[in-house]
Amino acid sequence: MHNKTLAELSLGLQAKTYSSVELTQLFLDRINQHQQLNAYITVTPELAMAQAKVADQRLANGTADLLTGIPIAQKDIFCTQDVMTTCGSKMLANFSAPYNATVVDKFNQAGAIMLGKLNMDEFAMGSSNETSYFGAVRNPWNLNSVPGGSSGGSAAAVSARLAACATGTDTGGSIRQPAALCGITGLKPTYGRVSRYGMIAYASSLDQGGPMTRNAEDAAIVLQTMAGFDEKDSTSVDVPVPDYRAGLNKSLAGLKIGLPKEFFGEGLDENVAATLATAFDEYRRLGAEIIDITMPNLKLAIPAYYVIAPAECSANLSRFDGVRYGYRCENPVDLTDLYTRSRGEGFGKEVKRRILMGTYALSTGYYDAYYLKAQKIRRLISEDFKTALASVDVIMGPVTPSTAFGIGEKIDDPIAMYLSDIYTIAINLAGVPAMSIPAGFVAGMPVGLQLIGDYFSEDRLLNIAHQYQQVTDWHNFIPTGFE
Ligand code: GLN
């Protein structure tokens, strides 16, 4: 049962082949059996079983939704009422949220079962899931490798079938990069498509939640639940949400695929490049035309991002002061001591590095040289996407420069770590949607293919991904030991 897609699970539940209680128990048992992955920070068995009983009633009385009764898990960045919401940090290790994120409410309304909260890099800062206060997550394809980050727990859980699907968030690649490294499908929607209300802020102008699933059809189902205008989020965009599943079966004949030369130069592992070349051949067979393009400002994405994201995080994380909630140091002597020791003891090394960089970039005298300059570069990068997407329907490229690296390999070299997002970060700066889909293996480790589209073209990306998944099998492989 745990190998079924969401669509298949839903059919089984509707046909009463199994109940939600049985399905939920099965996933809870698997979570227990595979604790070595460290994919979950909190497991909520009582809540899950209570929700499963209600779901079975809905299934019996005909009020079920597509996700009713299906066991899912939330990245621990989404606030869940009366359930721990840690954001992977010591700062929030004792924090039980007083309300649900809009995304969590939406899954609850759909009748999905929450198995628990998934491990992540501290405050979503990282590319390897090694900065979590709750320890590193392991990649199900090789336990000595990282699963990617920051949504590493989500990717590992879906890949190892410890949840039927999961949520992730993506500020600079955190849905797509771990999805690629763990061999699953991940979708970062257009900025504003999914509500950020109750999603703990890292860099507010870049953060976006989205689905992490087995395949594109499942991503369509999950995005349908997550997407939509939310008046509680001032950056949520009020545009209609299409029927994503209905759009999956369109032919790709005549589709124009742009390959930016900047994505295929130095730094890309040659075996990854060769794997992607076979994917492009597959798209040609599906009727697509491959066009070489150039996006000259892409090379500026990493430096611009590592000014903008830390600047925003330094402001967002100022709320963690040891006063209202979260970690508080022992016996503070005065207010300054309370602030400095609570923050000093509550935040990890990478988070502190970002706060320092961001505060510096925003300070008087440096603001124009760094922050303002980075914002101008951001605009140029957006223009690159606009120009490219005026001549092609979709941009394709790698998600990561290589397959998953070893645990410990890059943790002491921040620049090397930052470079693992070289192909994903520009997309967040522009705000356009992008997906990662499984496209093959190099030495037994998954390779992801990135699809990038115009604003609010998630339906088209899902269609392009789904058509590929109809003629390939990469998304169906299961890591050994988790069958
Ligand atoms: N790795 C990037 C960072 O650390 C992106 C993380 C993310 O998307 N949340 O900022």
Boltz pocket constraint, residues with backbone or C-beta under 6 A from the ligand:
constraints:
  - pocket:
      binder: B
      contacts: [[A, 123], [A, 124], [A, 125], [A, 126], [A, 127], [A, 149], [A, 150], [A, 169], [A, 170], [A, 171], [A, 172], [A, 173], [A, 174], [A, 175], [A, 202], [A, 309], [A, 417], [A, 421]]
      max_distance: 6.0
